[in-house]
Amino acid sequence: MSLQLSEARQRAALITDVETTVHLDLTRTEDFSVEATIRFGCTSPGANTFLELVGGTDVRLDGQPAPYADGRIPLHDLTAVNEVSVSARLPYVTDGDGMTVTTDPADGERYVCGFTAMDIAQRVIPCFDQPDLKSTFTVSVTAPPHWTVLANGLLAGRDGDTWRFEPTPRISSYLFFVAGGPWVSATWDEPYGDGTLPFGWHARASQEPELRRDFEELRRITSTCFQHYTSVFDEPYPFDDYQQVFTPGLNWGAMEFPGCVAFRDEILTQGTPTAVERQDTASVIAHEMAHMWFGDLVTMRWWEDSWLNESFADFMGYDVAGVAAGYADSWTDAALARKPTGYLADRRRSTHPIAEDAERLVDVDTAFANFDMITYAKGNAVLRQLGLWLGDDFLAGVNLHLTTHAFGNASLADFLDSLASCTDRDVRGWAEAWLRTTGHDTLVTTRDGTVPVLRREGSRPHRITVAAFDDAMHQVDEVVVDVGDEPIRLEQLAGRAVVPNAGDETFARLRLDEQSWAAVTEGLADVESPLTRALLWWSVIDLAMSHELDLTELAGLVDRHLRRERHPIVFEATMSLILRVVRSQAAPSELATLLDRVSNVARVVLDAEDPALEAAAARALASTTNDHEYLVRWLDLPDVDQEVRWRIVQRLASLGDGAFIDPEAERDRSVAGHHAALTARAAIPTPEAKAEAWDLLMGGTLGSHEFSAVASGFWGWEQAALTEPWVERYVTDGLDLGRRSGQAMGRVIGHAFPWLPLPDEARRALRSRLADALAATGDDAVPTVLARTWNDALDDLDRVLG
């Protein structure tokens, strides 16, 4: 049962001073046991409330069988001070929603991670599972003797096979975390104040070579970010240590568990990381560390303010990765690999204000479905604009907010109060314009004679840079302007091509006047600033997605300009977006020509032997070329990167040659190799292979990462005709699986939507079937999270159909 906002408010008014002691036994392979004592105060003695606990097979309350239904343990006739003891046996899961068990195919070792998050802690421990009922947690864990156990608190000691951890400060239940397994660890003592704090990186035993390879850079990023945060935030670091662990089975890219951050283990790649992957790793490390203050120290009251946690951490992640960790291309990466997801989310019917009203998020399932790229990418961009608008007052307001609400809960109103206390600007008016509205503005340039005129279509204030260029697209001037209701004549830039928002400072679409657009199409590759080139490439792709630029014209720009691109992030992120457009919008009849042009660009860049571009170009070429013999020869070369090897094997499989899958799977027995092999087998273009893959996909036995791997291979580039029988079955079979699954799997099913070059009639048939399913009500209704994802797919499909 999804917790209702009304229930959460009632319980928050009733319960105080929660303290939790938990013992977990992870030694059994079938299930795990939990024994918990929860102490708390009650503001209204005699009242009733409940604890959450989902999936218990033998729940006992104070030693007696507990009345237990719909994941809740009733608590009756409370006193002023209460102590409740609960013991239970709970199931392991493989979908990342709860105590997730993974067996590493490389060595057969088992790993168990208690992934929590939005109303998932109740699948691991009994708790008051809402963010504004914080608790201290004193944890002990019994585990197999060769395991290492990690948790939120500082390790206090080990008694045989039982690990004991110091009590945590008050944290929300969704931040509770334990992780057990034969981790390989690399640790150090990080200078802090007058002493040091224990820091470490941890990974699966089979990932030891990769951890040792990357450890010095991981440590450097961690240390520089930590020293930066502790110098700019007034509040001290709130926890006693800082561990980071590459976990198998995590549904998020990472999760900000206090003192012990979890990262998806795919981040620790076997192959050579691309420039975007390296940049993203630095940004994610900085993002999760920002949460130690913004999210963990100060937490939202209800989920409508989860945007503030995530937007702030996302903004700080990119900014601090640049200013502290030395990843100077952070905002270039954000412009092409992050912000586009926000623009796309903001165009759908499901768009919502960045700061949603609490009353609209009536329960946790609705809140989870609302947790999207408006929360992350758009919020990030808007906070960056706010920082430019406020200057130093922004950080002053953030520090006041953190100090005022340390170890407590706060709302958007509290945050705005703190900002307003530090500036004379109308922060609340700015928030109404940016945070309480939906959609985004368009910045438009026109000409009055030779004078560029800048205006906005929309209602939000923008502080931006307008850059001016000569005929060869070399920047010759720039001006900072505040865009409001009135058009701005740029007299000093007369006669020049102009690009507003050249530093990508705001969140708005761009539409250029004829002179400026002509200059861009002729000289895009000659623009000196990688950030401005990134902005312009996104504008080009946005035009294609909006059917204002056809795919042939887009391919021409790729051929003229992307083949000359030598900035690794601009090349890689643009190539990724181009392939996304081709996959979603191309007709089968034009696919071969488009893929050929894209793969030729990748081959030209790869043949240039630029080390900075090699990994991205190789992956793009291996994923798109139709040259079977070239792929086979490539696979035989020595020292081919493992990620590229799998791309080659998967492409060969999709072209009808699956002979290389089993040898490669035997060669690479890692988790990544297991997933890659699933993708390759699902890509084989025969009815028999597709039927087998479909049964596996919809059978309910796959973990979330395995499901995504199979789905990514199933919908092959050139396989529209072959997969036609399964396109509409995706709706019926996916709905059946969604009803048997949890939140995270519902989202994964939705993201497995059949995006591939389909005939328009097939797209319309799919649209009709999807719309019919979403129109159902009552017992036939699509589950909340899956429905949100499918509604988004429906909107995107409508845009493709024009």
C-alpha positions in Angstrom: 0.0 0.0 0.0 1.4 3.3 -1.1 1.7 5.8 1.8 -0.8 8.7 1.4 0.3 12.3 2.0 -2.6 12.7 4.5 -1.3 9.6 6.5 2.2 10.9 6.5 1.1 14.3 7.9 -0.9 12.7 10.6 1.9 10.4 11.6 4.5 13.2 11.5 2.4 15.2 14.0 2.2 12.2 16.3 5.6 10.6 16.4 8.8 12.2 17.8 12.4 11.2 18.7 12.7 8.0 16.8 15.7 5.7 17.6 16.2 2.4 15.8 18.4 -0.6 16.7 18.7 -3.2 13.9 20.3 -6.5 13.6 20.4 -8.2 10.2 21.4 -11.8 9.5 22.6 -12.2 5.9 24.1 -15.7 6.2 21.1 -17.6 4.6 20.8 -17.7 0.9 17.0 -18.1 0.7 16.0 -15.1 2.8 17.4 -12.8 5.6 16.2 -12.0 9.1 15.8 -8.7 10.8 15.4 -7.9 14.5 14.6 -4.3 15.2 13.8 -2.2 18.3 12.1 1.1 17.6 11.9 3.7 20.4 9.8 6.8 19.9 7.7 9.4 21.6 4.1 10.2 21.0 2.5 13.6 21.2 -1.0 12.2 21.8 -1.0 9.2 24.2 -3.7 6.7 23.4 -3.4 7.3 19.7 -2.8 4.6 17.1 -0.4 4.4 14.2 1.6 1.8 12.2 5.0 0.7 11.1 5.7 -0.4 7.6 7.3 -3.7 6.7 6.7 -5.4 3.3 7.1 -9.0 2.5 7.6 -10.5 6.0 7.1 -14.3 6.2 7.0 -14.5 10.0 6.4 -11.1 11.5 6.4 -10.9 15.3 5.7 -7.9 17.4 7.1 -7.9 20.9 7.5 -11.6 20.6 3.9 -12.3 19.5 2.6 -13.0 16.0 1.8 -9.5 14.6 -1.5 -8.4 13.0 -0.1 -7.6 9.6 -1.7 -6.6 6.3 -0.8 -4.6 3.3 2.7 -4.1 4.5 1.7 -2.5 7.8 2.0 -3.4 11.5 -0.6 -1.7 13.5 0.4 0.0 16.8 -2.4 0.7 19.2 -2.8 2.8 22.4 0.5 4.5 22.3 2.1 6.0 25.4 4.2 9.1 25.8 7.3 6.9 25.3 7.2 3.7 23.3 9.5 0.8 22.6 8.5 -1.7 19.9 10.4 -4.9 19.0 9.9 -6.5 15.6 11.4 -9.7 14.2 10.8 -11.0 10.7 12.2 -13.0 7.8 12.1 -11.2 4.5 12.9 -12.2 1.0 15.9 -11.2 -1.1 15.0 -9.5 -4.4 16.7 -9.1 -7.7 15.0 -6.0 -9.0 16.9 -3.5 -6.8 13.9 -2.6 -4.7 15.0 -4.0 -1.3 17.6 -6.4 -0.1 19.1 -7.2 -3.5 21.1 -10.3 -4.0 23.5 -10.7 -7.0 25.7 -13.6 -7.9 28.8 -12.6 -9.7 29.2 -14.8 -12.8 33.0 -14.2 -12.8 33.6 -16.1 -9.5 30.2 -17.2 -8.2 30.4 -14.9 -5.2 27.2 -13.5 -3.6 26.6 -9.9 -2.8 23.7 -8.5 -0.8 22.8 -4.8 -0.8 20.0 -3.2 1.1 18.9 -0.7 -1.4 16.3 1.7 0.0 15.0 5.0 -1.4 11.5 6.3 -1.8 9.3 3.9 0.4 11.7 1.0 -0.2 13.3 0.9 3.3 10.2 -1.0 4.5 11.3 -3.9 2.4 14.5 -4.1 4.4 13.6 -3.0 8.0 10.5 -2.1 9.9 10.3 1.7 10.0 8.2 4.8 9.8 8.9 5.1 6.1 8.6 8.8 5.4 11.3 11.5 5.1 10.2 13.7 8.0 10.4 11.0 10.6 14.1 10.8 11.0 15.7 8.2 13.2 19.1 7.3 14.6 20.2 3.8 13.4 22.4 1.5 15.4 23.2 -1.4 13.2 24.8 -4.8 13.5 25.0 -7.4 10.7 25.9 -11.1 10.8 27.4 -12.2 7.5 29.5 -15.0 6.0 33.0 -15.0 7.5 34.9 -13.9 4.3 32.6 -10.9 3.7 33.1 -7.2 4.4 30.0 -5.3 5.6 29.4 -1.6 4.9 26.7 0.6 6.4 25.8 4.2 7.2 27.6 4.3 10.5 31.3 4.2 11.3 32.5 0.6 12.0 32.7 0.1 15.7 34.1 -3.4 15.7 33.6 -7.0 14.6 32.7 -9.9 16.9 33.3 -13.1 14.9 31.0 -12.9 11.9 29.0 -9.9 13.3 29.8 -6.4 12.3 28.8 -3.5 14.6 28.4 0.1 13.6 28.2 3.3 15.6 24.9 5.0 15.9 24.2 7.4 13.0 22.9 10.9 13.4 19.2 11.4 12.6 18.6 10.4 9.0 15.5 9.5 7.0 14.5 5.9 6.5 15.0 6.1 2.7 18.7 6.6 3.4 19.2 3.5 5.4 21.9 1.2 3.8 23.9 -1.9 4.3 26.0 -3.8 1.8 27.7 -7.2 2.3 30.0 -9.3 0.2 33.6 -10.1 -0.4 34.4 -6.5 -1.4 37.9 -5.5 -2.4 38.7 -2.2 -0.7 41.1 0.7 -1.1 41.1 3.1 1.9 42.8 6.1 3.2 42.6 8.7 6.0 41.3 12.0 4.6 42.5 15.2 6.3 39.7 17.1 8.0 39.8 19.7 10.7 42.4 18.8 13.3 42.4 15.1 12.3 41.3 12.7 9.6 38.3 10.7 8.6 38.2 7.1 7.2 37.5 7.2 3.5 37.4 4.3 1.0 36.3 2.9 -2.3 35.0 -0.7 -2.5 34.1 -3.0 -5.4 33.2 -6.6 -6.2 36.2 -9.0 -5.8 36.2 -9.7 -9.6 36.6 -5.9 -10.2 39.9 -5.6 -8.3 41.9 -4.9 -11.4 39.7 -2.1 -12.4 39.5 -0.6 -8.9 43.3 -0.7 -8.7 43.6 0.8 -12.1 41.3 3.7 -11.3 41.8 4.2 -7.6 44.2 7.1 -7.6 41.9 9.1 -9.8 38.8 8.1 -7.8 40.7 9.1 -4.6 41.8 12.4 -6.1 38.3 13.3 -7.2 36.8 12.4 -3.9 39.4 14.3 -1.9 39.3 17.5 -4.0 35.5 17.6 -3.9 35.4 16.9 -0.2 38.0 19.7 0.6 36.0 22.0 -1.6 32.6 21.3 0.1 34.1 21.6 3.6 35.6 24.9 2.7 32.4 26.5 1.1 29.8 25.0 3.4 29.6 26.5 6.9 28.1 23.3 8.4 30.7 20.6 9.2 30.6 17.3 7.4 27.7 15.6 9.2 29.0 12.0 9.4 31.9 10.0 10.8 33.3 8.4 7.6 32.8 8.4 3.9 32.7 5.1 2.0 31.9 4.7 -1.7 31.0 1.3 -3.1 30.4 0.0 -6.6 27.3 -2.1 -6.1 25.6 -4.6 -8.4 21.9 -4.3 -8.9 21.4 -0.6 -8.1 18.5 0.9 -10.1 19.9 4.5 -9.9 23.2 5.7 -11.2 24.1 6.3 -7.6 22.4 6.8 -4.2 23.4 9.2 -1.5 23.3 6.9 1.5 24.9 8.9 4.4 28.5 8.0 4.9 28.3 5.1 2.5 27.4 6.1 -1.1 26.4 3.4 -3.6 27.3 3.6 -7.3 26.2 1.3 -10.1 29.1 -1.1 -10.7 29.0 -0.5 -14.4 30.7 2.9 -13.7 33.8 0.9 -13.0 34.2 -0.2 -16.6 36.4 -3.0 -17.9 37.2 -1.1 -21.1 38.7 2.3 -21.6 36.2 4.9 -20.3 35.2 7.5 -22.8 35.5 11.2 -22.2 31.8 11.5 -21.3 32.1 8.5 -19.0 35.1 10.0 -17.2 33.3 13.4 -16.9 30.1 11.8 -15.7 31.9 9.8 -13.1 33.5 12.9 -11.6 30.1 14.7 -11.7 28.3 11.9 -10.0 30.9 11.7 -7.3 30.5 15.4 -6.7 26.7 15.1 -6.9 26.4 12.4 -4.3 28.8 14.2 -1.9 26.7 17.3 -2.2 23.8 15.3 -0.9 25.6 14.7 2.4 24.6 18.3 3.2 21.7 18.9 0.9 19.4 15.9 1.3 21.0 14.0 4.1 21.7 16.7 6.7 18.7 18.8 5.6 15.9 16.7 4.1 12.6 17.5 2.5 9.4 17.0 4.5 7.5 15.3 1.7 8.4 14.2 -1.8 7.3 17.4 -3.6 10.6 18.9 -2.6 12.8 16.0 -3.8 13.5 18.2 -6.8 15.5 20.6 -4.5 17.7 17.8 -3.2 18.4 16.5 -6.7 18.5 19.7 -8.6 21.0 21.2 -6.1 23.2 18.1 -6.1 23.0 17.9 -9.9 24.0 21.5 -10.2 26.8 21.2 -7.6 28.0 17.9 -9.2 28.7 19.5 -12.5 30.0 22.7 -11.0 32.3 21.2 -8.4 33.6 18.5 -10.8 34.9 21.5 -12.8 36.1 24.0 -10.2 37.5 21.4 -7.7 38.2 18.2 -9.5 39.6 19.7 -12.7 37.0 18.4 -15.1 36.8 21.7 -16.9 34.3 20.5 -19.5 31.5 19.8 -17.0 29.1 22.3 -18.4 29.8 21.2 -22.0 28.9 17.7 -21.0 25.7 19.0 -19.2 24.7 20.9 -22.4 24.6 17.7 -24.5 24.3 14.8 -22.1 22.1 16.2 -19.4 20.0 19.3 -20.4 18.4 17.6 -23.4 16.7 15.1 -21.1 15.1 18.1 -19.3 13.9 19.7 -22.5 12.3 16.5 -23.7 10.6 15.9 -20.3 9.3 19.5 -20.3 7.5 19.0 -23.6 5.4 16.1 -22.6 1.9 16.2 -21.1 3.4 14.9 -17.9 5.5 18.1 -17.5 5.1 19.6 -14.1 6.5 22.6 -12.2 10.0 22.0 -10.9 8.5 22.7 -7.4 5.3 20.7 -7.4 2.5 21.3 -4.9 2.6 18.7 -2.2 -1.2 18.1 -2.6 -0.7 16.9 -6.1 1.7 14.1 -4.9 -1.1 12.3 -3.0 0.9 9.2 -2.4 4.4 7.8 -2.8 3.7 6.0 -6.0 2.6 9.3 -7.6 5.7 11.0 -6.2 8.0 8.3 -7.6 6.4 8.6 -11.0 7.0 12.4 -10.8 10.7 11.8 -10.2 12.1 12.7 -13.6 14.5 14.8 -15.6 12.6 17.9 -14.7 13.6 17.1 -11.1 17.2 16.6 -12.2 18.2 18.3 -15.5 15.8 21.2 -15.7 16.2 21.9 -12.0 20.0 21.8 -12.4 19.8 24.3 -15.2 17.4 26.6 -13.4 19.6 26.7 -10.2 22.6 27.5 -12.4 20.6 30.5 -13.8 19.7 31.4 -10.2 23.3 31.3 -9.2 24.2 33.7 -12.0 21.4 36.0 -11.1 22.2 36.1 -7.4 26.0 35.9 -7.5 27.7 35.3 -4.1 24.3 35.7 -2.4 23.3 32.3 -3.6 26.0 30.4 -1.6 25.2 32.7 1.4 21.6 31.7 1.3 22.5 28.0 0.9 24.7 28.1 4.0 21.9 29.8 6.0 19.5 27.1 4.9 21.8 24.3 5.9 22.6 25.8 9.3 19.0 26.6 10.2 17.7 23.2 9.4 20.6 20.9 10.2 19.6 17.3 10.9 16.0 18.3 10.3 13.5 18.7 7.5 12.7 21.8 5.4 10.6 22.9 2.4 11.0 25.1 -0.6 9.5 28.0 1.4 12.3 27.6 4.0 14.9 27.6 1.2 13.5 30.8 -0.3 13.4 32.4 3.1 17.1 31.7 3.5 17.9 33.1 0.0 15.7 36.2 0.6 17.6 36.9 3.9 20.8 37.2 1.9 19.8 39.4 -1.1 17.8 42.4 -2.0 16.5 40.7 -5.2 12.9 39.4 -5.5 13.7 35.7 -4.9 10.1 34.7 -4.4 9.1 36.4 -7.7 11.9 34.6 -9.5 10.7 31.3 -8.0 7.1 31.9 -9.1 8.3 32.5 -12.7 10.8 29.6 -12.8 9.8 27.0 -10.3 6.0 27.2 -10.2 5.4 27.1 -14.0 5.8 24.4 -16.7 7.5 24.5 -20.1 10.4 26.6 -21.2 10.9 29.8 -23.2 12.4 30.2 -26.7 15.0 32.8 -27.4 14.5 34.2 -30.9 16.7 36.5 -32.9 15.4 38.6 -35.8 16.9 41.5 -37.8 16.0 45.2 -38.0 18.1 45.9 -41.0 21.6 44.7 -40.0 20.8 45.0 -36.2 20.1 41.7 -34.4 17.0 41.9 -32.2 16.6 39.4 -29.3 13.3 38.6 -27.8 11.8 35.8 -25.7 8.8 33.7 -26.4 7.7 33.0 -22.8 7.6 34.6 -19.4 10.8 33.9 -17.5 13.8 36.3 -16.9 17.1 35.2 -18.4 20.6 36.5 -17.7 22.7 35.3 -20.7 25.7 36.0 -22.9 25.1 36.8 -26.5 28.1 36.0 -28.7 28.9 37.6 -32.1 30.8 36.0 -34.9 32.4 36.9 -38.2 31.7 35.2 -41.4 34.1 32.3 -40.5 32.3 31.8 -37.2 35.2 33.2 -35.1 33.9 35.0 -32.1 34.5 38.7 -32.2 32.4 40.1 -29.4 30.0 39.3 -26.6 27.5 41.1 -24.4 25.7 40.0 -21.2 22.0 40.9 -21.3 18.9 40.4 -19.1 16.1 39.3 -21.2 12.6 40.3 -20.1 9.3 41.4 -21.7 10.8 43.9 -24.2 12.9 43.0 -27.3 16.6 43.9 -27.0 18.3 45.6 -30.0 21.9 44.5 -30.1 23.3 47.7 -31.8 26.9 46.9 -31.0 26.6 43.5 -32.8 25.2 44.9 -36.0 26.0 42.9 -39.1 27.3 39.9 -37.2 25.9 36.4 -36.8 24.8 36.1 -33.2 24.2 33.2 -30.8 22.2 34.0 -27.6 22.9 31.9 -24.5 26.3 31.2 -25.9 27.5 30.0 -22.4 24.4 27.8 -22.1 23.5 29.8 -19.0 19.7 29.4 -19.1 17.1 26.8 -19.9 15.5 27.9 -23.2 15.2 26.8 -26.8 17.1 28.7 -29.5 15.8 29.9 -32.9 18.2 32.0 -34.9 17.6 34.6 -37.6 18.4 33.6 -41.2 21.8 35.2 -41.3 22.9 33.6 -38.1 21.5 30.2 -39.0 23.3 30.3 -42.3 26.6 31.1 -40.6 26.1 28.2 -38.2 25.3 25.7 -40.9 28.4 26.7 -42.8 30.8 27.1 -39.9 29.6 25.2 -36.8 32.8 23.2 -36.6 34.8 26.4 -36.6 33.3 27.9 -33.4 36.1 28.1 -30.9 34.2 27.4 -27.7 33.3 23.8 -27.1 30.4 24.9 -24.9 28.9 27.1 -27.6 29.4 24.3 -30.2 27.5 22.0 -27.7 24.7 24.5 -27.5 24.5 24.7 -31.3 24.5 21.0 -31.8 21.6 20.6 -29.4 19.8 23.3 -31.2 20.3 21.5 -34.5 19.1 18.2 -33.0 16.1 20.0 -31.4 15.1 21.3 -34.9 15.3 17.7 -36.2 13.2 16.4 -33.3 10.6 19.2 -34.0 10.5 18.3 -37.8 11.9 21.7 -38.7 15.0 20.0 -40.1 14.7 16.7 -42.0 17.0 13.8 -41.3 18.8 14.2 -44.6 19.7 17.8 -43.7 20.8 16.6 -40.2 23.0 13.9 -41.8 24.6 16.6 -44.0 25.5 18.7 -41.0 26.9 15.6 -39.3 29.0 14.8 -42.4 30.3 18.4 -42.7 30.9 19.3 -39.1 30.9 16.3 -36.7 33.7 14.5 -38.7 35.9 17.6 -38.0 35.0 17.7 -34.3 38.0 17.1 -32.1 36.6 17.8 -28.7 35.9 14.4 -27.2 32.8 15.3 -25.2 31.2 17.3 -28.0 31.8 14.5 -30.5 30.6 11.7 -28.3 27.5 13.3 -26.8 26.4 14.7 -30.2 26.9 11.3 -31.8 24.7 9.7 -29.1 21.9 12.2 -29.7 22.1 11.8 -33.5 21.7 8.0 -33.1 18.8 8.6 -30.8 17.0 10.8 -33.4 17.7 8.3 -36.2 16.4 5.3 -34.1 13.2 7.1 -33.1 12.4 9.0 -36.3 13.8 7.3 -39.3 11.7 5.2 -41.7 13.0 1.7 -42.6 13.6 2.8 -46.1 16.0 5.6 -45.2 17.8 3.8 -42.4 20.6 2.2 -44.4 21.7 5.5 -45.9 21.6 7.3 -42.5 23.5 4.6 -40.7 26.1 4.5 -43.5 26.7 8.3 -43.2 27.0 8.1 -39.4 29.3 5.1 -39.4 31.5 6.7 -42.1 31.9 9.8 -39.8 32.8 7.5 -36.9 35.4 5.6 -39.1 37.0 8.9 -40.3 37.4 10.0 -36.7 38.7 6.6 -35.6 41.2 6.5 -38.4 42.5 9.9 -37.3 44.0 8.0 -34.3 43.2 10.7 -31.8 43.4 9.0 -28.4 40.9 11.4 -26.9 38.3 10.4 -29.4 39.2 6.7 -30.0 36.9 5.0 -27.5 33.8 6.9 -28.5 34.4 6.7 -32.2 35.1 2.9 -32.0 31.9 2.3 -30.1 29.8 4.3 -32.5 31.4 2.5 -35.5 31.0 -0.9 -34.0 27.3 -0.2 -33.3 26.4 1.0 -36.7 28.5 -0.4 -39.6 27.1 -3.0 -41.9 30.6 -4.2 -43.0 30.6 -7.8 -41.7 34.1 -8.6 -42.8 35.5 -5.4 -41.3 33.9 -6.3 -37.9 35.3 -9.8 -38.0 38.8 -8.6 -38.8 38.5 -6.0 -36.0 37.5 -8.5 -33.5 40.7 -10.5 -34.3 43.0 -7.6 -33.7 45.0 -7.7 -30.4 44.2 -5.4 -27.5 40.7 -4.4 -28.7 38.9 -2.7 -25.8 36.4 -5.1 -24.0 33.5 -2.7 -24.4 34.2 -2.4 -28.1 34.6 -6.1 -28.5 31.0 -6.6 -27.1 29.7 -3.8 -29.4 31.3 -5.7 -32.4 29.8 -9.1 -31.2 26.4 -7.5 -30.7 26.5 -5.9 -34.2 27.5 -9.1 -35.8 24.7 -10.9 -34.0 22.2 -8.3 -35.2 23.5 -8.8 -38.8 22.8 -12.5 -38.5 26.1 -13.9 -37.2 25.8 -15.1 -33.6 28.8 -17.4 -33.7 31.0 -15.0 -31.7 28.6 -14.7 -28.7 29.5 -17.8 -26.7 33.3 -17.5 -27.2 33.1 -13.9 -26.0 30.9 -14.8 -23.0 33.4 -17.5 -22.0 36.3 -15.0 -22.4 34.5 -12.3 -20.3 32.6 -13.9 -17.4 32.0 -10.6 -15.6 28.6 -9.1 -14.8 29.1 -6.7 -17.6 29.9 -9.6 -19.9 26.8 -11.4 -18.8 24.6 -8.4 -19.6 26.4 -7.9 -23.0 25.8 -11.5 -23.9 22.1 -11.2 -23.1 21.9 -8.2 -25.4 23.7 -10.0 -28.2 21.5 -13.1 -28.0 18.4 -11.0 -28.1 19.7 -9.3 -31.2 19.9 -12.4 -33.4 17.5 -11.8 -36.3 15.5 -15.0 -36.4 11.9 -15.7 -35.2 13.2 -18.5 -33.0 15.8 -16.2 -31.3 13.2 -13.4 -30.8 10.7 -15.8 -29.3 13.2 -17.2 -26.9 14.3 -13.6 -25.9 10.7 -12.5 -25.5 9.9 -15.4 -23.2 12.9 -14.5 -21.1 12.1 -10.8 -21.1 8.5 -11.2 -19.9 9.0 -14.3 -17.8 9.5 -12.4 -14.5 12.8 -14.0 -13.7 15.2 -11.2 -14.8 16.7 -8.6 -12.6 16.2 -5.0 -13.7 19.7 -4.7 -15.3 19.2 -8.0 -17.1 15.8 -6.9 -18.4 17.3 -3.7 -19.9 20.1 -5.7 -21.5 17.7 -8.1 -23.2 15.4 -5.3 -24.3 18.2 -3.3 -25.8 19.1 -6.2 -28.1 15.6 -7.2 -29.0 14.6 -4.0 -30.9 17.4 -4.1 -33.5 18.1 -1.2 -35.9 17.0 -3.1 -39.0 14.5 -5.5 -37.5 11.2 -3.7 -37.8 9.6 -6.4 -40.0 11.0 -9.2 -37.9 9.9 -7.8 -34.5 6.4 -6.6 -35.7 4.6 -9.5 -34.0 6.1 -8.4 -30.7 5.6 -4.6 -31.0 2.0 -4.7 -29.9 2.6 -7.6 -27.5 4.9 -5.3 -25.7 1.9 -3.4 -24.4 -0.1 -6.5 -23.3 2.8 -8.6 -22.0 4.5 -5.6 -20.5 1.4 -4.6 -18.7 1.0 -8.1 -17.3 4.6 -8.1 -16.0 4.2 -4.6 -14.7 1.3 -5.7 -12.5 3.5 -8.4 -11.0 6.4 -6.1 -10.4 7.4 -3.1 -8.2 8.1 0.5 -8.9 11.6 0.2 -10.3 10.8 -2.7 -12.7 7.7 -0.7 -13.8 10.0 2.1 -14.9 12.4 -0.3 -16.6 9.5 -2.0 -18.5 8.5 1.5 -19.7 12.0 2.4 -20.8 12.1 -0.8 -22.9 9.6 0.8 -25.3 10.2 -0.4 -29.0 12.1 2.6 -30.3 13.4 1.5 -33.7 12.8 2.6 -37.3 9.2 1.5 -37.9 6.8 2.3 -40.7 4.4 5.0 -39.8 1.5 2.6 -39.9 3.2 0.4 -37.3 3.9 3.4 -35.1 0.2 4.4 -35.4 -0.9 0.9 -34.5 1.4 0.9 -31.5 0.1 4.3 -30.5 -3.5 3.1 -30.6 -2.8 0.0 -28.5 -0.8 2.0 -26.0 -3.6 4.7 -25.7 -6.2 2.0 -25.2 -4.3 0.4 -22.4 -3.7 3.8 -20.7 -7.4 4.6 -20.9 -8.4 1.7 -18.8 -9.6 2.3 -15.2 -10.3 0.4 -12.0 -8.7 -3.0 -11.8 -7.7 -2.8 -15.4 -5.7 0.4 -14.9 -2.0 0.5 -15.7 0.1 0.7 -12.5 1.1 4.3 -11.6 4.8 4.2 -12.4 4.4 2.2 -15.7 1.5 4.5 -16.7 3.7 7.6 -16.3 6.5 6.1 -18.4 4.1 4.9 -21.1 2.3 8.3 -21.2 5.7 9.9 -21.9 6.4 7.3 -24.6 3.0 8.2 -26.1 3.8 11.8 -26.2 7.2 11.1 -27.8 5.5 8.9 -30.4 3.1 11.7 -31.2 6.1 14.0 -31.8 7.7 11.5 -34.1 4.4 11.1 -36.1 4.2 14.9 -36.3 
